[in-house]
Amino acid sequence: MYCQQSSPMLNANHDHYEVRPRKDRDGFDLISELFRYGPILYAGPDAVRNAIAYAKYRAHFRSQRAIIRVLDDSGAVVEMHEWSGAFTVTRATASTCSRTS
């Protein structure tokens, strides 16, 4: 489900979230193994921003480190947010991550 990288920051002690476009092109899904009932749908002009904000809130509320990845239609990472006390944003390049599944 998640893009695999050889980063020491990616481990089991982090909450992992992905924001992916829906297959029907009607919004975005916030995906995590922590969600009991499946992905959360976000639609509208601020869908990606709202999905990232919810994942950040949830990570802060759980006092857990988090990694949030925003993916495009092909599954390539476009943007990555990491939390270790404060969120940082990393813009992905083609060499940062490639889709393996």
Summary of the structure (lengths in Angstrom):
residues: 101
radius of gyration: 12.8
end to end distance: 7.9
largest distance: 35.9
contacts: 248
relative contact order: 0.21
helix: 16%
strand: 34%
